[in-house]
Amino acid sequence: MAANAILKNRMAELGLTQDELAGRMNTALADITGRPGDVSARTVRNLLNGTSRRPIGRTCAALERVFGCPVEDLGFNAPRTTHHPQEEDPVRRRTFIASATGTAAAAVPLVAQRRAVGLSDVARAAAGMNALVEADDRQGGHFELERAAATGRDGVLELQQRNASERVRRALYALAAEYTTIAAWSCIDARNLDQAQKYLNESATYAGLSQDGPTEIRVWVNLSMLAYQRHNWPEALAAAQAAQASYAARRDPFFDSLGRVRAALAYAALGDGRAGLRSLKSAQDT
């Protein structure tokens, strides 16, 4: 039997593991039938390895709800009861069979569903962010760049409202943090430091939700830099120490050194030159 490469690719696109797909299908069945689903990782494994080429109606209903397309587009042969009559609009869904005994499930209109978010959406959002970084390199921060970055952040947060795997959702939060940071630095260039502070505080929230170490430490370093520009030396030091204590700094000596450099500058501004020199030397050694 041949493996279902189409389903495997669609799962990879959405960043779904077998357990995650099973969970999504059970949620879909609960929405459709009003009863908890019983799809397991083994069920998904059988769908992937080709053991199940013609799933029962309730499985088809769950797959179509999760992926937002007919099961034929996922490499399966649908039961006769789920075939769409040719004379009708192909995006309209029919009544599915809720179990092998033939209990009818509620119809699910595909037209009302929102496409799940996948890694290709993350890549497109990242490309938009990279374009803004290049614009900042060429022109520096300005109001149009701030507005474009805020718009990009809003677009990423809108994607968060759709179905997405945990992996994709974390990547989107990391992008939201990056977009918001670009907006902050545009404000810093324009000397609008109060607005920059608001953006970076917001960025810290998204970075935390992303659970992405490099994103989190960049936000802490940025907060330390902004506090330094605002002559808020204690906050500059506290943010630098938070960067040093981060998971990314513990794993990567380069990130560790960034936090130590910011701490050295804060110590110097606070008048503690000895601690500043120690931090600077430890950054160099690191």
Buried (B, 14 or more C-beta within 10 A) or exposed (E): EEEBEEBBEBBEBBBBBBEBBBBBBBBBBEBBBEEEBEBBBEBBEBBBEBEBEEBBBBBBBBBBBBBBBBBBEBBBEBBEBBEBEEEEEEEEBEBBBBEEEEEEBEEBEBEEBEEBBBBEBBEEBBEBBEEBBEBBEEEEBBEEBBEBBBBBBEBBBEBBEBBBBEBBBBBBBBBBBBBBBBBBBBBBBBEBBEBBBBBBBBBBBBBBBBBBBBBBBBBBBBBBBBBBEBEBBEBBBBBBBBBBEBBBBEEBEEBBBBBBBBBBBBBBBBEBEEBBEBBBEBBEEB
